[in-house]
Amino acid sequence: MGIASSDGVILANEVSTYTPEKGGIHPREAARHHAMEIGEVIARALERAGLEAGDIDIVAFSRGPGLGPCLRTGATAARALASYLGVPLVGVNHCVAHIEIGRLSSGAEDPLTLYVSGGNTIVAGFEAGRYRVYGETLDIAVGNCLDVFAREAGLPYPGGPAVERMALKGERLIPLPYVVKGMDLSFTGLLTAAIQELRRGCWRLEDLCYSLQEVAYAMLGEVTERALAHTRKPELLLTGGVAANRRLRSIIQSIAEEHGATPHYVPTAYATDNGAMIAWTGILAYTHGVTTPLERSHIDSDWRIDEVEAPWRREGSRPELEIRRDEGAEPRGSKMVLISKGAEADLWLDEDWNGRRVIIKRRVKKSYRHPKLDERLRRYRTAHEAEVIHRAKRAGVSTPIIYQVDPEGMEIVMQYVEGVRVREALEGLSQEERINLFRLIGVKAGRLHGAGIIHGDLTTSNIIWNGRSPIFIDFGLAELSREAEKRGVDLHLMRRMLMSTHFPHVKELSTAFEEGYRNIMGAEAEEAIRRMREIERRGRYVKRENDMDADG
């Protein structure tokens, strides 16, 4: 139970924590606990705030996303209290509330936010009235991953802090799956592999916890850095239950410094689920004309963050950030110009490389990743990207020409491609031109998939438009596969980027893209598109009835 004032002062933040005797959270038992404790918690909050019930002006509650039984208990109590006091009721999105309490408590204004908890793993930023999702988990949340592993290992609940304590004693990095797909990521393979290694009994538990944490957080770091480079937000905010982890905080600090952004962290008191975040977000909504009539105050367990209007937010600025250049960073030559600094690599323009104008893609060390993991990823991606680009070109997809590959130096020298990224090009095109372009992009995506190539980061930032043909770039996350699920993820990345960046044109451009894709893929297109829709329906909140773990 939280109480906040309209000037942003948290007057009370009382909790009564439900802790299961064993395993994860059981939704019905948690709801029963909430029902038994809610009256006492409200009384304590009012006492701490020095208020009477009649001093309350509005009542806010979490409508979702979350566990149905727990949400219903909170909503029922909120309705009863609002009716008794005769004050307005405001339904709040749980994910938005985590961001808003992070902004309030840290002083962040317009951050890119990494929100990590037992139920959510989302990279989001405010854009045109809503929090847009740039990246997310495709299966379970990172907090759930850590909790399930901890339970298997016999560690105390909650699992996230227990794994962190054990990881501090670890020394050896055990090879585990590292699964990043553009700005999305997947934890099920990592969790399965970690549990298998645990059951084999060949490693110290401390080393397994260390390895699990290093790989999981490096994945989070990479997708966050990619989204930060894409959005150019001036601030980076870490919030949610897992935000208390010191290793993850150090990763966020490193990424923010690398890109000239200001790092912010939600205080530990407001990291896990709390009433203060609901109270404050309820005030923001109410003071901007948002209320929830009793007859429409039903919960929504799958309420997505990007479905919520945020009228209290003004359009955030997206300044051109100055790229920090470390002394001695230039690979070679005096005509090198750093033109882009991303999560995957730095891009240098060389105006006279053996008489050619070229791009040198240099995979630099990432200090937030374990050195062995970092070297393995950079070496593999350098060689693999060059191979995939050659395959794509043979499949009839326009790509830059590769002039030189240096796996030891983690560099690729490639043709400088004239044109602009599709992301920027769309603004200067008519709607008819946009539709024709996306139909053509769909054709080229179909050629990639038909040749067994999954791009891995299929977005409008990784396609260049020269006025004649779309040129596909950045195959660093590509893989060779004909699986419908992986094709569906590729299509999902494109559609999700349209929703987060080019939202006014989503329907028309998505339809044109699918038309072009079907023209090439034929019957196989339907299964890939079906998988894409299925991935979208999986939602942002991972629910496992009778086996749900709380914030890590």
N, C-alpha and C positions, 0 to 999 in steps of 0.2 A: 504494500500500500504506500503510495507516494503522494505528497502534497507539495504543490509548487505555486509560486505567485506569478502574476503576469509580468513581473520585471525579471524573471529568470532566476529567482532564489528558490532553492530546494529546501522546503521547511521540514520535511520528514521523508524518510525512505525506509519504512519498516518491512521486515521480511520474516517469514516462517518457512524454513526450508524443508522440503520433503526429501528424505533420504531413504531409498529402498534398502531393505535388509540385505538383498543380494541382487546382482544383475543390474539392468538398466531400469529406467522409469517405467512403471506400469500405469498407463493413462488413467484408468478408473480409480486405482488406489491414490494416485496423485490428486485427482479431482475430489475424492472423499476427504483427503487431508485438507485441501483448500477450503472445502465447505465447513469443516469443523473449526478451522483457525481464523476464517476471514473476519468474523465479528471482533475477536480479540485484537487482530492486527489493525483494524480500522480504529479501534479505541486507542491503541498505543500511538498510532500516527497522529491522531488529533491532539493527544496529550503532549507529544513531543513538539508539535507545531504551536501549541498554546492556543488552540482554536476550539470552538464549539461546532457541532455539526451544522448549525444554522449559518455559519460563516462561509460555508462552501458555496461557490457560485456555479460550478459545472462539475459533472462527473464524467470522467473518461474511462474507457476500458479497452482492452485488446480484443479486436474482432478477429484477428488472424494475421499471419498464418500460425499454425500451432496444432497441438493435440486437441481434438474435438471435445472430449469430456472436461478438460481443464478450462478451455475457452468458454464453454457453456456455463460452468460454475461462476467464473468471473463476470460474464455478461449478465447472468441472473441477479447476482448481487448488485451490480451497477444499476440495472433497471430499477430494482427495489429501492435503492438509495436515492436515485434521481427522482423517482415518483414520490417518495416520502418527503424529500426536501423541496419538491416543486421546482427543480432546476434542470437546465438542458443536459442532454446526454450526447457524448461524442465518442464514436467508435474510431479507434486508432489502429493503424497498421503496425504490427510488432517490429518489422524490419526497419521501417521509417523511423520508429521511435528510437531504435538503437543508434541510428545515424544522428538524429537530432540531439539526443543526450550527449553524444560524443562531440558534436559541434558546440553545444552550450558549455560543457565542462572543460573543453580544451581550448576554446577560442577560435577554432577553425571557422572560416567563412564559406569558402567554395572548394571543398576538398574532393578529390577522388577518394572513395572509401572502400577499404577492405573490411567486410563484415564477416566474421568467422565465429561459429558457435557449434553447439551440438546438432542443430537442425538446419543451419544455413552456412553456405560458403558463397559469397557474392562480392563481385567488384562492381561498384555503382558510382554514378556521378550525376549531378543535377544538370538537366538540359531541357529547356523549353517547357517548364511547368511540372516536370516529373523527375523522379530518380530513374535514370536509364541504366539498365544492366549491361555491362560490357563483358563480363565474364562470370562464370559460375561453375559449380560442380555439376557433372552430368549424372552423378549417382548419389553417393552418400556425402554428408558434410564432413569436414576435417575433424570436428569435435566428436562426431559419432565414430569415425575411424579410430581415434585414439581411445575412446571409451570402450569400444568392443575389444580392441587388442588388450587393454588393461584388464578387462574381465577375464579374458582367456589366460592371461598371465598371473591371475590371482592377486592383482594389485587393487588397492582400495578405490572406492568410488568417491568423487568423480575421477575418471581415468586420466584426463589431460594433465592435471598437476602431478599425478603419480608418475606418469611417463616422463614428465619433465625432470622430476627429482632423480629418477633412475638414469636418465640420459646424461646428467651432469657427471656421472661416474663412468660413462662409456668412453671408449677410445677407438674402437675399430669400426670402420664403415663397412657394413655388410651389403653386398649388391642387392638392391630391391628395385621394382619397376618404377619408372619415372614417366608419368603419363600426362602430357600437356597437349591440348588441341586448340591452338590459337590463344584466345583469352579464357578458354574453358579448361577444366582439368577433371581427372577421374581418380577416385581413391579406392575403389573396390579391388583392383588388381594389387595395389600396394598392400592393402589390409590382408588379402588372402595370402600373399607371399610371406608377409611378416608372421602370420599365424602358422603357416607351414614350417617356417624356419624355427619358430618357437617349439612346435611339436617334435621336430627332429632332435632338439636338445643338443645341438652342436655348438651353440654360441652362448656366451654370457648374456643374461637378461639385460644387463646394463648396456651392452653393445647393441642389442636388438632395439632397445628403446632409443638409443642414440641415433641409430641408422634410420629408424622409422621417422623420428622427428626431423632429422636433417633432410631426408628426401621429401617429406610432406611439406615442410616449410619452404624448401627451395622451389618446389612447384608453385606454391602460393606467391613466392617472391617473383617468379618469372612472369606469371599472368598479370600480377599487379604492375610490374614494370612495363609490360607491353601496353596495358591500358593507360598508364600514366604518359607514356610516349605518344600514344594515340590522341588522348584528350588534351594534353598539355595543361592540365590543371595545376594551379600554383601551390596546392597543398595536398598532403596525403594523410588520411585519417585511418587509424586502426581501431576497430570497435567490435563488441561482441564478447562472449565468454572466453574464447581462446585468446583474446587480445591481452590478457594478463601474462601470457608466456613471454619470458625475457628473451629467448632466442628469436622468436618471431618479431619482437620489437626491434631487436638489433638489425634484422633483415630490412624492415621498413625504414629504419634510420639510414641504412646504407643506400637503399634505392632512392630515397628522397634527396639525399646529398648528391648522388650521381646526376640527378636530373634538375637540380636547382630548385626543388620544391621544399616546402616547410613541413616536417613531420609532426603529427599530432597523435596522441594516444588517449583513449578514454580512461579515466581513473578506475582503479580496480573496483571501487564501490559501485560503479555504474556499468561494469563490464558484463556481468551475468544479467539475466532477466530481473527487472526491478520495477517497482511502481513509479519511481520518480520519472523514468523515461516516458511512461504512458501519460502521466499527469502533465508533463511539460509539453509533449506533442499535442495533447488534447487542448491545451491553452492556445498553442499556435494555430491549430485548426479553427477553434471557436472564434478567436479574435479576427479571423479572416472569413467568417461567414459559414463555417462548416459545422453542422449539427447532425445528429442521427435520430430521426423519429423512432419512438418505441416500436411501432409496427414494422420498421425496417432495421431493427437492431439485431438481426440474426448474425451468427458468427459465419466466418468463411475460412475454413482450415487451409485453403490453398490460395489465399489472397496475395497476389503477386505485388511486389514493390513497385513495378513499373505500370501498375494499373491505378496508382494513387495520385490524384492531383495534389500538388503542394503549393497552394496560392501564397503561402507566407514566404516563399523563396523568390527572390528576384533573379533574373538571368545572371549566372556567374560569368565572370570575365575569363577569357582564354588567351592570356598574353603569349606572345612569342618569347619563350624562355631562352635566355642566353645559355648556350651549351658550354659547360666547363671543359676546358682543355688542359689536361695535365701536361706538365713540362716533359718533353721527350716522348709524347704520345704519337707523334707522326710516324707512320711506318717507315717512310723513306722519302727522299726527294724534297725539293723546296716548293713545288707547285701543288702540294696536297692541301685540300680544303675539306674539313669535316662538315658534311652536309646533313647528317642524321645520326642520332644516338638512340638506339632502340634496345629492347630486351634481348634480342638475338645477337645483334652485332652493331658495330659502328660502320657507317658508310662514308668513304672518302672519295672525293672527286679529284682525279689526276688529269690535268689538261693535256699532258704530253707523255703518255706511257708508250714508249716505242713508236711515237708518232700518232698515237690514238688517244682519243678522249675516253677515259674508262672510269668505272666505279670499282673501288677496292673494298670488298666486304671483309671486315676484320672482326673475328670473334674474340673479344677481349675477355680477360678474366673477370668473373663475377665474385666479388668478395663475400657475398652473402651465401654462396654455395660452398660446400666442402671441397677442398682442392682436388681430391681424386674424382669426385662426382663431376666437378666443373670441367676438368680436363677431358674426361671421357665423353661428356656431352659435346663439347666444342669440337673435338677431333672427329667424332662420328658425324656430326651435322655438317661439317665442312665437306668431307668426302661424299657423303650421301646426297647433299644438295646438288653438287655438280653432276652426279650421276642422274638424278631425277630430272634436272633441267634438260639434259640431253634426251632422255626418254620423252619428255613433254614435247620437245621440238619435233621429234620423229612422229608424234601423234597428231601433228598439225596445229599445235598451240604455240602462239608467238611468245618467245622468251628471249632474254638477253643472250648474246653469244658469250660463251666461256672462253677466255684466252689463257688462263693459267690457274692451277689449283695447287695450293701449298698446305697439305694436311698438317705438317709440323708447325708451321707458322700460323695455322688456322686462318688462312686468307684465300679468297677467291677474287681473281681479276676478271671483270666482265664488261661487256659493252655498255656504254652510257646510252640509255634509251631516251630519246626526245619525247616530250609529252608531259601530261600532268596526271596525278593519281585520280582515279575515278571519283574518289570522295570529294575532291575539289572541283573536278570537271562538271559534275552534275549541276552545280549552281549556275553555270553559264549556258546550259542546254535547254531547249524547249522540252515540253513534256513528251512530244512525239519522238524527239531525238533521244531522250532518256529511255523510253520504252524500247526503241530499236537497239540501243546500246546494250540494255540488259538482256534482250533476246539473244544477242550475239555472245554476251558473256555466258549465258546458259549453254549455248552451243559449245563453246570452248571448255566449259566445265564438264560437259558430257563427253568430250573427246578425252579429257584427262581421266575421268572415271572409266571410260571404255578401254583405256590403255592400262588400267590397273593402278592408276596414280591417285592417291588421296592427298590433296594439297596441304591440309592440316591447319591452314590459317587463311581460309578463303574469305577475304573481306575486300571492301572497296578501297582500302589503303594499300592493298597488295596487287592492284591491277592498274596499269598505266594506259591512258587513252591518248592516242596520237592523232585522232581525227579520222583514222581509217580502220584500225584494228586494236582490240584490247590486248595488252601485253602483260602476261602473268609473271610476277616476280616473287621473291622471298619464299623459296621452297625449303626453308630450314627445318620445318616441322613435318615435312612430307613423309609419306610412307607408301609402300607398295602393297596394295590389297584390293580385292574385288568383293569384300564383304559389304552387304547392304547396310549394316549398322554403321560402318565407318563412312560409307557414302552419305548416309543420312546425317551424320554429325557434320560433315563438310557443308552440306546444304543448310543445316541449322545455323552454322556460323555465319553464312551469308545473310540469311533471313534475320537473324538476331542483330547483326550489324545494321541492317536496313532499319530495324525498329528503333535502335538506340541512336542512330546518327542521321538517318534520312527518313524519319517517321512520316512526314507529310505525303510521301510517295510509296509507302510500303506495299499497299495492295497492288497497284498497277505494275510496279517494278518486279515484285515477286512473281506475279502472273506471267510477265514477259520472260523472266529468267526460267521459269519452269517450262514454258512453251519451247524455248530453245533447247533446254536440257532433254525434253522428251523427243525432240526431233532427232537427236543423236542416239540416245539410250534406248528408245523404243520401249518394249515391255519391261525392261529392267528399271526404267525410270520410275515406274509406279511403286515398286517395292522400296526404292531409295526415298521417294517422297513420303511414302507411308511411314517409314522409319523416322523421317524428319518430324512429321506431325506427332508421332509418339513421343519423341524426345521433348518436344515443346509441352506436351501434356503432362510430363512427369513432374512439372512444377518446381518451384524453388525450395519447397520444404519437404524434407525426407521423413516420412512417417512409417513406423513399424509398430503395429498394434502389439501391445504387451512386450515390446522389446525396443523401447525408445530411450536413448541416452540423452541426458540434459547437456547444457552448455559445458564445454570442456574447461 
